[in-house]
Amino acid sequence: KQAGTYIFTKREMSSQVGQRHENKILYIGETEDLSTRFYNHEKKNQLKKYHCNTIFVCKMGNKEEALKLQNYLLGLYPTPINNQLSPTDDVISEKDYSLLYEPLQGRYESQDDNH
């Protein structure tokens, strides 16, 4: 099993000079097993409604790390599909996030339905 945090987005051509694409974040999730998470996702219909076409995946060491990263990201990026965090949710601290950031580089994958 491979735990991870994932982000569903709608990837579009960017209107900004010098950028080819931009991603609108639709949903941020976590799982203890990335290999089985996406086939029957409970938000599938909502993701279709928002024209989701890209998934970013960050492999994590365990479910607890994945959940903390998910909650940290939800605190930064409001999404149209997630239930937003309450003040009591377990969130990774900024210090811990900065310690994770270096190792996270290169551990993510992007799946784009257009290619």
C-alpha positions in Angstrom: 0.0 0.0 0.0 1.2 3.5 -0.8 -0.3 6.4 1.2 -0.7 9.8 -0.4 -2.3 13.1 -0.8 -3.9 14.0 -4.1 -5.4 17.1 -5.8 -8.1 17.0 -8.5 -7.9 20.0 -10.8 -9.3 21.5 -14.0 -6.4 22.3 -16.2 -6.9 25.1 -18.7 -4.9 27.3 -21.0 -3.5 30.2 -19.1 -4.4 33.8 -19.9 -1.1 35.0 -18.4 1.9 35.7 -20.6 4.6 33.1 -20.2 2.4 30.4 -18.7 0.9 27.6 -20.8 -1.5 26.2 -18.3 -3.1 26.9 -15.0 -4.9 24.5 -12.6 -8.1 25.3 -10.7 -8.1 23.2 -7.6 -11.4 21.3 -7.2 -10.7 18.8 -4.5 -7.9 17.8 -2.1 -7.9 14.3 -0.7 -5.8 11.7 1.1 -5.7 7.9 1.1 -3.7 5.1 2.6 -3.7 3.2 -0.7 -3.3 5.2 -3.9 -3.6 2.1 -6.1 -7.3 1.7 -5.3 -8.5 5.2 -4.4 -9.6 6.7 -7.8 -11.7 4.0 -9.4 -15.0 4.7 -7.6 -14.2 8.0 -5.9 -17.3 9.3 -3.9 -16.9 12.8 -5.4 -16.9 11.4 -9.0 -20.1 13.1 -10.1 -19.1 16.5 -8.7 -15.7 16.2 -10.3 -17.3 15.6 -13.7 -19.6 18.6 -13.1 -16.5 20.8 -12.6 -14.8 19.3 -15.7 -11.9 17.7 -13.7 -9.2 16.6 -16.0 -5.9 16.3 -14.0 -4.8 14.6 -10.8 -1.7 15.5 -8.9 -0.4 12.8 -6.5 2.1 13.2 -3.7 3.3 9.9 -2.2 3.6 10.0 1.6 5.1 7.6 4.2 1.7 6.8 5.9 -1.9 7.8 6.2 -1.3 10.2 9.1 1.3 12.2 7.0 -1.1 12.2 4.1 -4.0 13.5 6.2 -1.8 16.3 7.8 -0.7 17.4 4.3 -4.2 17.4 3.0 -5.4 19.5 5.9 -2.6 21.9 5.5 -3.4 22.3 1.8 -7.1 22.8 2.5 -6.2 25.6 4.9 -4.4 27.3 2.0 -6.7 26.5 -0.9 -10.4 26.6 -0.6 -12.1 24.2 -3.0 -15.6 24.0 -4.4 -16.0 20.3 -3.5 -14.2 19.7 -0.1 -15.9 20.3 3.2 -13.6 23.0 4.6 -11.6 22.4 7.7 -12.8 23.2 11.2 -10.3 24.7 13.7 -9.9 21.4 15.5 -8.7 19.4 12.5 -5.2 17.9 12.6 -3.1 20.2 10.4 0.6 19.9 9.7 2.5 22.9 11.1 4.4 25.3 8.9 7.7 24.2 10.4 6.9 20.5 9.7 5.7 21.5 6.2 9.0 23.2 5.5 10.8 20.1 6.7 8.7 17.9 4.4 8.9 20.3 1.4 12.4 19.3 0.2 11.7 15.5 0.3 8.3 16.1 -1.4 9.9 17.5 -4.5 10.1 14.8 -7.1 7.6 12.6 -5.2 4.5 13.8 -7.0 3.0 12.6 -10.2 0.6 14.3 -12.5 -2.1 12.4 -14.4 -3.6 14.5 -17.2 -6.6 13.0 -19.0 -5.8 15.1 -22.1 -2.5 13.2 -22.8 
